[in-house]
Amino acid sequence: MDSLAAALALPDLWDRLTGTQPDPDLWVVLATLVAALAVVVPHTLWRISRNAITIAHEGGHGLIALLTGRQLTGIRLHSDTSGLTVSRGKPYGVGMILTAAAGYTAPSLLGLGGAALLAAGRITLLLWAATALLVAMLVMIRNAYGVLTVVLAGGAFLLVSWLAGPQVQAAFAYAVVWFLLFGGVRPPFELQAKRSRGGAGDSDADQLSRLTHVPAGLWLFLFHAVSLCSLIGGGRWLLEV
């Protein structure tokens, strides 16, 4: 009987994963937009919520390192919302450049991809894909605080995707995507402010400058362009309900 129940459940799970879900009401989309802004704009809340952006930032470094053939050795997430991703391979070349460029662009591009899925009605697929990425990232975390933050994030996605109703799932998914889109905009401005004060001398932009002999300011401009264009494009998709 158990094997029969499992056989019957698998098609249902596949249908949930590949099927579409109804769009939420416009007021839900707007409410999640406001909620995302509320945890990104105020400095006090941003100091906490920025941990989630750091997960996306370091996850971006790690994913691109693997995709470009580098050996990912570990990821660390710290309580001051900084992080470190270590990979082995040639210290130069396209793979290293793409890996270094992936951090500041990852949250916004993830938000843009999430907005595309939501515009297509793939709410469940987004939640499960996010959970899978967090589980995969957990394997590479090398410090206790990093494990804690990734487990909490993954647990939230898992609980919502399995236990919550369609409306709650939709609200959660929209809130997460709005947060990534808005949260991806602020770090490049913070980096720009630090560099203007003579700090952050070993930032991703500076590393990219040394790798490509292109001024760090141009790489910073790229980070701004990706985040702002993702916000505009993703926001348009999310508001078309």
Buried (B, 14 or more C-beta within 10 A) or exposed (E): EEEEEEEEEEEEEEEBEEEEBEBBEEEBBBBBBEBBBEBBEEEEEBEEBBBBBBBBBBBBBBBBBBEBEBEBEBBBBBEEBEBBBBBEBEEEBEBBBBBBBBBBBBBBBBBBBBBBBBBEBBBBBBBBBBBEBBBBBBEBBBBEBBEBBBBEBBEBBBEBBEEBEEEEBBBBBBBBBBBBBBBBBBBBEEBBEEBEEEEBEEBBBBBBBEBBEBEBEEBBBBBBEBBBEBBEBBBEBBEEB
